[in-house]
């Protein structure tokens, strides 16, 4: 697996979250915990991909 340096901190954050919640009974509990942490946050396509000035492809 290869991780771009631009996204490395996101990958590490995900792995830390999984490790810290490894004793949850099931994936549902981990999902609920993750959803509680994202309320009020917004991640745009540009921020996620690092592609400034590009438009999303039409389907």
MDTraj code that builds the backbone (N, CA, C; nanometers):
import mdtraj as md
import numpy as np

residues = "UNK UNK UNK UNK UNK UNK UNK UNK UNK UNK UNK UNK UNK UNK UNK UNK UNK UNK UNK UNK UNK UNK UNK UNK UNK UNK UNK UNK UNK UNK UNK UNK UNK UNK UNK UNK UNK UNK UNK UNK UNK UNK UNK UNK UNK UNK UNK UNK UNK UNK UNK UNK UNK UNK UNK UNK UNK UNK UNK".split()
xyz = np.array([
    [0.0836, -0.1169, 0.0000],
    [0.0000, 0.0000, 0.0000],
    [0.0886, 0.1238, 0.0000],
    [0.0470, 0.2215, -0.0729],
    [0.1225, 0.3451, -0.0838],
    [0.0351, 0.4620, -0.0395],
    [0.0927, 0.5495, 0.0400],
    [0.0194, 0.6666, 0.0885],
    [0.0972, 0.7907, 0.0467],
    [0.0282, 0.8817, -0.0196],
    [0.0911, 1.0074, -0.0585],
    [0.1230, 1.0895, 0.0671],
    [0.2354, 1.1577, 0.0697],
    [0.2709, 1.2393, 0.1864],
    [0.1618, 1.3397, 0.2242],
    [0.0917, 1.3915, 0.1239],
    [-0.0165, 1.4872, 0.1483],
    [-0.1268, 1.4271, 0.2352],
    [-0.1513, 1.2953, 0.2224],
    [-0.2593, 1.2285, 0.2940],
    [-0.2108, 1.1469, 0.4129],
    [-0.0832, 1.1460, 0.4394],
    [-0.0280, 1.0600, 0.5433],
    [-0.0906, 1.0844, 0.6796],
    [-0.1087, 1.2099, 0.7189],
    [-0.1644, 1.2371, 0.8517],
    [-0.3061, 1.1836, 0.8643],
    [-0.3824, 1.1823, 0.7542],
    [-0.5182, 1.1279, 0.7592],
    [-0.5153, 0.9771, 0.7790],
    [-0.4248, 0.9116, 0.7087],
    [-0.4103, 0.7669, 0.7227],
    [-0.3692, 0.7315, 0.8656],
    [-0.2740, 0.8033, 0.9209],
    [-0.2280, 0.7771, 1.0567],
    [-0.3412, 0.8020, 1.1565],
    [-0.4163, 0.9097, 1.1388],
    [-0.5300, 0.9375, 1.2268],
    [-0.6317, 0.8238, 1.2243],
    [-0.6570, 0.7696, 1.1061],
    [-0.7518, 0.6586, 1.0951],
    [-0.7017, 0.5365, 1.1712],
    [-0.5752, 0.5048, 1.1560],
    [-0.5195, 0.3887, 1.2244],
    [-0.5183, 0.4074, 1.3751],
    [-0.4912, 0.5276, 1.4221],
    [-0.4943, 0.5573, 1.5658],
    [-0.6363, 0.5385, 1.6186],
    [-0.7348, 0.5892, 1.5455],
    [-0.8745, 0.5738, 1.5863],
    [-0.9113, 0.4268, 1.5963],
    [-0.8748, 0.3489, 1.4965],
    [-0.9060, 0.2055, 1.4982],
    [-0.8402, 0.1355, 1.6167],
    [-0.7145, 0.1703, 1.6429],
    [-0.6434, 0.1086, 1.7543],
    [-0.7090, 0.1458, 1.8869],
    [-0.7446, 0.2717, 1.9037],
    [-0.8043, 0.3165, 2.0289],
    [-0.9437, 0.2590, 2.0513],
    [-1.0099, 0.2168, 1.9453],
    [-1.1444, 0.1598, 1.9561],
    [-1.1452, 0.0108, 1.9221],
    [-1.0359, -0.0560, 1.9384],
    [-1.0245, -0.1967, 1.9006],
    [-1.1081, -0.2890, 1.9882],
    [-1.1441, -0.2459, 2.1091],
    [-1.2198, -0.3307, 2.1998],
    [-1.3702, -0.3100, 2.1888],
    [-1.4130, -0.2232, 2.0981],
    [-1.5571, -0.2065, 2.0763],
    [-1.6153, -0.3408, 2.0342],
    [-1.7375, -0.3639, 2.0740],
    [-1.8010, -0.4926, 2.0471],
    [-1.8130, -0.5226, 1.8973],
    [-1.8433, -0.4224, 1.8194],
    [-1.8586, -0.4454, 1.6762],
    [-1.8296, -0.3171, 1.5987],
    [-1.8366, -0.3273, 1.4683],
    [-1.8101, -0.2120, 1.3832],
    [-1.9144, -0.1019, 1.4021],
    [-2.0336, -0.1375, 1.4443],
    [-2.1389, -0.0392, 1.4648],
    [-2.1026, 0.0620, 1.5722],
    [-2.0435, 0.0141, 1.6804],
    [-2.0027, 0.1050, 1.7874],
    [-1.8917, 0.1982, 1.7404],
    [-1.7989, 0.1447, 1.6622],
    [-1.6894, 0.2269, 1.6098],
    [-1.7443, 0.3315, 1.5134],
    [-1.8432, 0.2926, 1.4328],
    [-1.9049, 0.3856, 1.3394],
    [-1.9745, 0.5000, 1.4135],
    [-2.0480, 0.4675, 1.5184],
    [-2.1172, 0.5695, 1.5968],
    [-2.0162, 0.6650, 1.6594],
    [-1.9076, 0.6120, 1.7124],
    [-1.8038, 0.6966, 1.7724],
    [-1.7441, 0.7909, 1.6680],
    [-1.7218, 0.7405, 1.5475],
    [-1.6664, 0.8239, 1.4399],
    [-1.7653, 0.9331, 1.3997],
    [-1.8930, 0.8992, 1.3908],
    [-1.9941, 0.9972, 1.3501],
    [-2.0073, 1.1090, 1.4530],
    [-1.9901, 1.0780, 1.5805],
    [-1.9979, 1.1802, 1.6847],
    [-1.8859, 1.2821, 1.6707],
    [-1.7732, 1.2409, 1.6117],
    [-1.6584, 1.3298, 1.5999],
    [-1.6622, 1.4178, 1.4756],
    [-1.7506, 1.3893, 1.3803],
    [-1.7495, 1.4666, 1.2556],
    [-1.8594, 1.5716, 1.2464],
    [-1.9436, 1.5803, 1.3466],
    [-2.0524, 1.6775, 1.3442],
    [-1.9944, 1.8183, 1.3327],
    [-2.0431, 1.8936, 1.2348],
    [-2.0003, 2.0317, 1.2165],
    [-1.8717, 2.0470, 1.1370],
    [-1.8167, 1.9392, 1.0859],
    [-1.6944, 1.9478, 1.0055],
    [-1.7293, 1.9285, 0.8590],
    [-1.6460, 1.9825, 0.7731],
    [-1.6708, 1.9708, 0.6303],
    [-1.5385, 1.9431, 0.5602],
    [-1.5365, 1.8418, 0.4780],
    [-1.4205, 1.8088, 0.3977],
    [-1.4612, 1.8207, 0.2516],
    [-1.4009, 1.9141, 0.1802],
    [-1.4364, 1.9354, 0.0408],
    [-1.3552, 1.8431, -0.0497],
    [-1.4016, 1.8280, -0.1717],
    [-1.3319, 1.7474, -0.2705],
    [-1.1907, 1.8006, -0.2927],
    [-1.1776, 1.9320, -0.2998],
    [-1.0459, 1.9929, -0.3213],
    [-0.9509, 1.9595, -0.2075],
    [-0.9993, 1.9675, -0.0839],
    [-0.9149, 1.9351, 0.0309],
    [-0.8775, 1.7873, 0.0323],
    [-0.9723, 1.7018, -0.0012],
    [-0.9495, 1.5583, 0.0014],
    [-0.8484, 1.5143, -0.1034],
    [-0.8585, 1.5703, -0.2225],
    [-0.7735, 1.5258, -0.3326],
    [-0.6524, 1.6142, -0.3561],
    [-0.6555, 1.7361, -0.3039],
    [-0.5457, 1.8285, -0.3273],
    [-0.5454, 1.8834, -0.4686],
    [-0.6591, 1.8718, -0.5362],
    [-0.6713, 1.9163, -0.6753],
    [-0.7399, 2.0517, -0.6794],
    [-0.6631, 2.1548, -0.6724],
    [-0.7170, 2.2905, -0.6779],
    [-0.7560, 2.3258, -0.8207],
    [-0.8703, 2.3875, -0.8374],
    [-0.9106, 2.4386, -0.9677],
    [-0.9710, 2.3368, -1.0628],
    [-0.9810, 2.2102, -1.0215],
    [-1.0406, 2.1108, -1.1093],
    [-1.1867, 2.0919, -1.0729],
    [-1.2680, 2.0614, -1.1720],
    [-1.4096, 2.0374, -1.1507],
    [-1.4344, 1.8866, -1.1477],
    [-1.5364, 1.8468, -1.0763],
    [-1.5754, 1.7063, -1.0713],
    [-1.6274, 1.6635, -1.2084],
    [-1.6035, 1.5395, -1.2448],
    [-1.6484, 1.4887, -1.3736],
    [-1.7996, 1.4717, -1.3723],
    [-1.8629, 1.5022, -1.4844],
    [-2.0063, 1.4813, -1.4984],
    [-2.0314, 1.3354, -1.5310],
    [-2.1377, 1.2821, -1.4751],
    [-2.1694, 1.1406, -1.4992],
    [-2.2608, 1.1238, -1.6146],
])
top = md.Topology()
chain = top.add_chain()
for i, resn in enumerate(residues, 1):
    res = top.add_residue(resn, chain, resSeq=i)
    for name in ("N", "CA", "C"):
        top.add_atom(name, md.element.get_by_symbol(name[0]), res)
traj = md.Trajectory(xyz[None], top)
